[in-house]
Amino acid sequence: MRILVGHSRYQSGPVSGENRVVDDEVELLRQGGHEVLLWDPEAVTSSGFGLAKTAQQAVWATESVDQLRRLIRDLRPDVVHFHNLFPALSPAVLRAASSAGSPTVMTLHNYRLLCLPATFLRDGKVCEDCLGHLPWRGVVHRCFRDSLPGSAAYAASLSLHRGVRSFERVALYLCVSRFVSDKHAEAGWPRERLEVKPNFTWPSSRRVGPGEYFLFLGRLSSEKGAEVVVDTWRPQLGRLVIAGDGPEMDRLKASAGAEVEFLGAVPPEEATALLGGARAVLVPSVCYEGAPRTIAEAYGAGVPVIASRIGALTEAVEDGVTGLLANPGDTADWSDAITRLQDDDESVRLGEGGYGLWSKRNSPESSLALLEAAYGRVRSSG
């Protein structure tokens, strides 16, 4: 098949899990014998003019629409597969692809089409005020990066394109988890156009033994909940390694004990090496995650996961089989779970369970089969 993949690339580069998902899926499809063109513009936001243009693009990216039409005319793709639309593409490209007669698929990595910050989190608490409604409340609360203009631009885009039914131009939405699918259905998306397609990760070296340290791997921002594990940590829990950067870094360092090691942002290859020595990966998020790539990577290395009992994390971690669940923000519950994973046999057992789940749900083979089946359906229905 000839496949055109469209993605508004995040400026964080390979640190972005979504950027990596897109790049890996493109490589997977090429290895599967398909002809793939990746179209991944990045918005310019380094000046006042750049910011204004970005806001305009988020509503209706005229240049991207024109470019997409040329790409479709030249490539004549069998399928167009979109990922992130904002801000460089905008939902206007969905209309352009559909009008050109190309069957269109879109991956829903998060809740961007339902919630301005894409997390259903406001002031540290779950917020569903905009679920199923126009997101004017998100403008009032400046939910997108605490910016009134930014919130207004995204709200205008979502409101306009819901009104002109741009999102109905997509033949099939691939949701990274059942929870993401359910939230979109709750907001009015047709169930028959929502399908679960988990992220995959490449095979990696499997851990030998129970691991030496607990690992937090991700962005140090409030919704990711690193504060929970730092507040939980005591010398008797062993060693905690935190790999990542973000706005919470300085505050977390100031409150952490000597047994907590901060590595800062690490490249993907170093993150893979860290997984191989971990006793467990900690995912203490306090928001509705879509499907953290870190969990699939941990399972692929035979490492169990302790995650918050919230959102899609409750389906990503099978409690007592591939890892453990703890109540979000509850330091006592987190301490109990971490203590349980100090047992070598338990760490090995749950790590084996995680690898078994990766083999069935997150392997390259399973992902390629799901993508090819999805493309085949939209082509035949078109």
Secondary structure, DSSP 8 states (H G I E B T S, - for coil): -EEEEE----TTGGG-HHHHHHHHHHHHHHHTT-EEEEE------SSHHHHHHHHHHHH--HHHHHHHHHHHHHH--SEEEE---TTTT-THHHHHHHHTT--EEEEE-SSTTT-TTSSSEETTEE--TTTTS-THHHHHTTTTTT-HHHHHHHHHHHHHHHHTTGGGG-SEEEESSHHHHHHHHHTT--GGGEEE------------SS-SEEEEES--SGGGTHHHHHHH--GGG--EEEE--STTHHHHHHH--TTEEEEES--HHHHHHHHTTEEEEEE--SS--S--HHHHHHHHTT--EEEESSTTHHHHS-BTTTEEEE-TT-HHHHHHHHHHTTSHHHHHHHHHHHHHHIIIIISHHHHHHHHHHHHHHHHHH-
